[in-house]
Every structure is written in structure tokens, then in C-alpha cells.
Amino acid sequence: MKPLEPPGTNDPDTLTAAGVTAVKAMSAAAGHPIKGPIAKVQPSGSASSGSGTSFTSIGLAGGLAVAALAAIALIGIGIRRNRPNELGE
């Protein structure tokens, strides 16, 4: 897996798109590619619009982070269950 480039900005929409890309890459590298469409991030336009788009982006990024951590935990549990125990069973 080749390293992902950092977004180079603090724009919430760009960071969210980078997060989606990272989660897709991690799940594919773990052997569990994400199938199906993923919602496209629409640019929020003006940051002073007050529409709450930043909060939506932060919520989406947080949700993706929680999903990624849950996937990593489940993969770890699966690996641990498939490993022979110390008694040689």
C-alpha cells in the first residue's frame, strides 16, 4: 500500500474527502474493500455561510473514524481467535 498524501489544508470538506479516501484504502489493505457508492462531499462554498456544513463534515469524519476503529478492533479479534493458544491446542 503506498502512502497517502496529506490534504495540505484545514478546509473541513477537503479533510472529510481525505478521510473517506483513507478509510477506503485501509479497509482494502485489510482485505475488506468497501463496496458500493460512498456519498460525494459537496464543497460548502463560503465559510461564513453559517449553514453548519463544518459541523456536518466533522460529524461525518468522526463517524468514519469510529467505523475505522471498529473495523480494526474486529479484525484484531478475528486474528486473536484464529491463533493457537499457548497449550498447543
CYANA upper distance limits for C-alpha pairs under 8 A (distance plus 0.5 A):
  1 MET  CA     29 ALA  CA      7.34
  4 LEU  CA     22 ALA  CA      7.85
  6 PRO  CA     18 ALA  CA      8.24
  7 PRO  CA     14 THR  CA      7.27
  7 PRO  CA     15 LEU  CA      7.02
  7 PRO  CA     18 ALA  CA      7.00
  9 THR  CA     14 THR  CA      7.79
  9 THR  CA     15 LEU  CA      8.00
 10 ASN  CA     14 THR  CA      8.05
 10 ASN  CA     15 LEU  CA      7.28
 11 ASP  CA     15 LEU  CA      6.70
 12 PRO  CA     16 THR  CA      6.50
 12 PRO  CA     54 SER  CA      6.47
 12 PRO  CA     57 SER  CA      6.49
 12 PRO  CA     58 ILE  CA      7.53
 13 ASP  CA     17 ALA  CA      6.75
 13 ASP  CA     41 VAL  CA      7.06
 13 ASP  CA     42 GLN  CA      7.89
 13 ASP  CA     43 PRO  CA      6.55
 13 ASP  CA     44 SER  CA      7.63
 13 ASP  CA     54 SER  CA      8.15
 13 ASP  CA     57 SER  CA      6.80
 14 THR  CA     18 ALA  CA      6.67
 15 LEU  CA     19 GLY  CA      6.61
 15 LEU  CA     61 ALA  CA      8.50
 16 THR  CA     20 VAL  CA      6.78
 16 THR  CA     41 VAL  CA      8.06
 16 THR  CA     57 SER  CA      6.62
 16 THR  CA     58 ILE  CA      8.02
 16 THR  CA     60 LEU  CA      7.67
 16 THR  CA     61 ALA  CA      6.04
 17 ALA  CA     21 THR  CA      6.78
 17 ALA  CA     41 VAL  CA      6.98
 18 ALA  CA     22 ALA  CA      6.62
 19 GLY  CA     23 VAL  CA      6.64
 19 GLY  CA     61 ALA  CA      6.95
 19 GLY  CA     64 LEU  CA      7.82
 19 GLY  CA     65 ALA  CA      8.50
 20 VAL  CA     24 LYS  CA      6.69
 20 VAL  CA     61 ALA  CA      8.36
 20 VAL  CA     64 LEU  CA      7.70
 21 THR  CA     25 ALA  CA      6.68
 22 ALA  CA     26 MET  CA      6.59
 23 VAL  CA     27 SER  CA      6.58
 23 VAL  CA     64 LEU  CA      7.72
 23 VAL  CA     65 ALA  CA      8.45
 23 VAL  CA     68 ALA  CA      6.87
 24 LYS  CA     28 ALA  CA      6.63
 24 LYS  CA     33 PRO  CA      7.24
 24 LYS  CA     34 ILE  CA      6.67
 25 ALA  CA     29 ALA  CA      6.59
 25 ALA  CA     33 PRO  CA      8.35
 26 MET  CA     30 ALA  CA      6.68
 27 SER  CA     31 GLY  CA      6.89
 27 SER  CA     32 HIS  CA      5.55
 27 SER  CA     33 PRO  CA      5.74
 27 SER  CA     34 ILE  CA      7.24
 27 SER  CA     68 ALA  CA      8.42
 27 SER  CA     71 ALA  CA      8.46
 28 ALA  CA     32 HIS  CA      5.61
 28 ALA  CA     33 PRO  CA      4.48
 28 ALA  CA     34 ILE  CA      7.50
 29 ALA  CA     33 PRO  CA      8.13
 44 SER  CA     53 THR  CA      6.78
 45 GLY  CA     49 SER  CA      8.49
 52 GLY  CA     56 THR  CA      6.85
 53 THR  CA     57 SER  CA      6.59
 54 SER  CA     58 ILE  CA      6.57
 55 PHE  CA     59 GLY  CA      6.51
 56 THR  CA     60 LEU  CA      6.62
 57 SER  CA     61 ALA  CA      6.56
 58 ILE  CA     62 GLY  CA      6.49
 59 GLY  CA     63 GLY  CA      6.54
 60 LEU  CA     64 LEU  CA      6.64
 61 ALA  CA     65 ALA  CA      6.64
 62 GLY  CA     66 VAL  CA      6.71
 63 GLY  CA     67 ALA  CA      6.66
 64 LEU  CA     68 ALA  CA      6.58
 65 ALA  CA     69 LEU  CA      6.68
 66 VAL  CA     70 ALA  CA      6.61
 67 ALA  CA     71 ALA  CA      6.66
 68 ALA  CA     72 ILE  CA      6.72
 69 LEU  CA     73 ALA  CA      6.64
 70 ALA  CA     74 LEU  CA      6.64
 71 ALA  CA     75 ILE  CA      6.63
 72 ILE  CA     76 GLY  CA      6.66
 73 ALA  CA     77 ILE  CA      6.70
 74 LEU  CA     78 GLY  CA      6.68
 75 ILE  CA     79 ILE  CA      6.70
 76 GLY  CA     80 ARG  CA      6.63
 77 ILE  CA     81 ARG  CA      6.70
 78 GLY  CA     82 ASN  CA      6.82
 79 ILE  CA     83 ARG  CA      6.86
 84 PRO  CA     88 GLY  CA      6.85
 84 PRO  CA     89 GLU  CA      6.73
 85 ASN  CA     89 GLU  CA      6.65
